[in-house]
């Protein structure tokens, strides 16, 4: 029979919402100057959230609870204390990510065409 602690762990694990549950929601990014999805905001740098995520999303969802459920304290500290790069650096990063995603998508498309 599992201990009370084990049952409590299962209950806590069951309450954690999917990481991508809000990814399609959009807002205007004050930093980039255009629309972005929550999915972009939560993984903008090395799979960590944007430094501004709390201020930008606090009126739309329970951002504090979401961040605490999905990230460790060290990850949040690293993300929220990070210095943002220049707009040019961010633009270059977005272009590189887009090119990488397109390359990956193209490779998958090639594999599908190669199959009999």
C-alpha positions as CSV (number, residue, x, y, z in Angstrom):
1,X,0.0,0.0,0.0
2,X,1.5,3.4,-1.0
3,X,2.3,5.8,1.8
4,X,0.3,9.1,2.3
5,X,3.3,10.9,0.9
6,X,3.2,8.9,-2.3
7,X,-0.5,9.5,-2.8
8,X,0.1,13.3,-2.2
9,X,2.8,13.3,-4.8
10,X,0.4,11.7,-7.4
11,X,-2.2,14.3,-6.6
12,X,0.3,17.1,-7.0
13,X,1.6,15.7,-10.3
14,X,-1.9,15.3,-11.7
15,X,-2.6,19.0,-11.1
16,X,0.3,20.3,-13.2
17,X,-1.2,21.7,-16.4
18,X,0.3,21.0,-19.8
19,X,3.2,23.3,-20.6
20,X,1.7,24.4,-23.9
21,X,-1.8,25.0,-22.6
22,X,-1.7,28.8,-23.4
23,X,0.7,28.8,-26.3
24,X,-1.7,30.0,-29.0
25,X,-2.8,33.1,-27.0
26,X,-1.5,36.4,-28.4
27,X,-0.6,39.8,-27.1
28,X,1.4,42.8,-28.5
29,X,5.0,42.6,-27.3
30,X,6.2,45.9,-25.9
31,X,9.8,44.8,-26.5
32,X,9.5,43.6,-30.1
33,X,6.7,45.9,-31.1
34,X,4.3,43.4,-32.6
35,X,2.1,40.4,-31.9
36,X,3.6,37.3,-30.2
37,X,2.2,34.2,-28.8
38,X,2.5,33.0,-25.2
39,X,4.4,30.1,-26.5
40,X,7.1,32.4,-27.8
41,X,7.2,34.3,-24.5
42,X,7.6,31.2,-22.4
43,X,10.6,29.9,-24.3
44,X,12.2,33.0,-25.8
45,X,15.7,32.2,-24.6
46,X,17.1,28.7,-24.3
47,X,13.6,27.3,-23.5
48,X,13.3,29.9,-20.6
49,X,10.6,32.5,-20.4
50,X,11.1,36.2,-21.3
51,X,12.2,38.5,-18.6
52,X,9.0,40.6,-19.1
53,X,6.5,37.6,-19.1
54,X,5.0,38.5,-15.7
55,X,4.2,42.1,-16.5
56,X,2.9,41.3,-20.0
57,X,0.7,38.4,-19.1
58,X,-0.5,39.1,-15.5
59,X,-3.9,40.4,-16.6
60,X,-4.6,37.5,-19.0
61,X,-3.7,34.4,-17.0
62,X,-2.4,33.4,-13.6
63,X,1.2,33.8,-14.8
64,X,2.8,33.4,-11.3
65,X,1.1,30.0,-10.7
66,X,1.9,28.9,-14.2
67,X,5.6,29.7,-13.9
68,X,5.9,28.1,-10.5
69,X,4.3,24.9,-11.9
70,X,6.4,24.7,-15.0
71,X,9.9,26.0,-14.0
72,X,12.3,25.5,-11.1
73,X,13.3,28.4,-8.9
74,X,16.7,28.4,-10.5
75,X,15.3,28.5,-14.0
76,X,13.0,31.4,-13.1
77,X,15.9,33.3,-11.4
78,X,18.0,32.8,-14.5
79,X,15.2,33.9,-16.9
80,X,13.9,36.9,-14.9
81,X,17.3,38.3,-14.0
82,X,18.7,38.1,-17.6
83,X,19.5,41.2,-19.4
84,X,17.6,41.6,-22.7
85,X,19.7,41.8,-25.8
86,X,19.3,44.7,-28.3
87,X,16.5,44.7,-30.8
88,X,19.0,43.7,-33.5
89,X,20.2,40.8,-31.4
90,X,16.6,39.7,-30.9
91,X,15.7,40.1,-34.6
92,X,18.7,38.0,-35.6
93,X,17.7,35.3,-33.0
94,X,14.2,35.2,-34.4
95,X,15.5,34.9,-38.0
96,X,17.9,32.1,-37.0
97,X,15.1,30.2,-35.1
98,X,12.8,30.6,-38.1
99,X,15.4,29.3,-40.5
100,X,16.2,26.4,-38.3
101,X,12.5,25.5,-38.0
102,X,12.1,25.7,-41.8
103,X,15.2,23.6,-42.3
104,X,13.8,21.0,-39.9
105,X,10.4,21.1,-41.6
106,X,12.0,20.8,-45.1
107,X,14.0,17.7,-43.9
108,X,10.8,16.1,-42.7
109,X,9.1,16.9,-46.0
110,X,12.0,15.3,-47.9
111,X,11.8,12.2,-45.8
112,X,8.1,11.8,-46.6
113,X,8.6,12.1,-50.3
114,X,11.5,9.6,-50.2
115,X,9.3,6.9,-48.7
116,X,7.6,4.5,-51.2
